[in-house]
Amino acid sequence: MIAPLIASLSVALQPVRVDPGVELGEKNFSQMVAWLSPRPEEEEWTKTGWRATLWSAVEEAAISDKPVLLWVMNGHPGGCT
């Protein structure tokens, strides 16, 4: 359970390289879409069995004898604050 979390954090902390001299156009549109789209290793967090409520996670954790990771944040879950 901790391995996917560590993997996603290591990917999230990678530096982003941007070439300010490149302009978006018809010739490089598909290349830019591919560059902007997440790579498979950047989506490892989606494989985690997230639960929508704390209580459902607590019940499942008690049955499977595993810990619960409680992720708490302030603001919109999509980062649109």
N, C-alpha and C positions, 0 to 999 in steps of 0.2 A: 504494500500500500504506500509506503514511503518512497519507493523507487520512482514511480511516475511523477510524484511531486518534485523530487530532486531533479529528475530529467527535465521537467517543464521549467523549473527555475533556472537551470543552466542554459537552456535555450533562450529564455526571456532576457537573460543578462548579456546576451551576445551583442556586440556593437553593430549598429546599422550603418552601412556604407551607402552614401548618396553622392552621385556625380551631378553637381549643380549645372554642369554644362550641357546636359542632355535635355532636349525638349520633346514633349509628347507630340507625336504625329502619326499619320497613317502608316508609315513605314515601320515604326517601332512600337505600335500599339500593343500587338500580341506579346512582344518581348517584355513590355512594361507590365502588362497584366500578369504574366508568369512571374516576374520579379516581385510584384506586390502580393501575389497570392501566397498563403502560408504553405510551407513545405510540410511533408508528412511528420517530420520530427518536431515541428512546431505545434502539432495538434495532439500530442500525447496526452494532454490534460483531458481531452474529451473521452478518453478510455477509462477514466476514473469513475467509479460508481457513485456519482453525486446524488444526494437526496435533497428533496425540496423542503423538508421540515426536519428540525432537530430531533423531534421525538421518534420519527420513523428510523432515523439513523441510530438513535440510542437503542431502540428495540432490536434492530438488526445486529448492532455491535454486541449486545448482550448475548444473543443467540450464537453468534460466531466467535465470541470471545476475542474481539478486536477493539482497538481504540477508535474514538471519533475525532475527526478533525473539524473544528468549528471555525468556519471562515466568516468573519464579521467585517463589514465595511460600511462606510457612510456614503450615501449617494446612490445613483442609478447603477444597476448591475452591469449595464453596457458601457459605463464610463461617461454617460451623457449628462454630466452635471453642470 
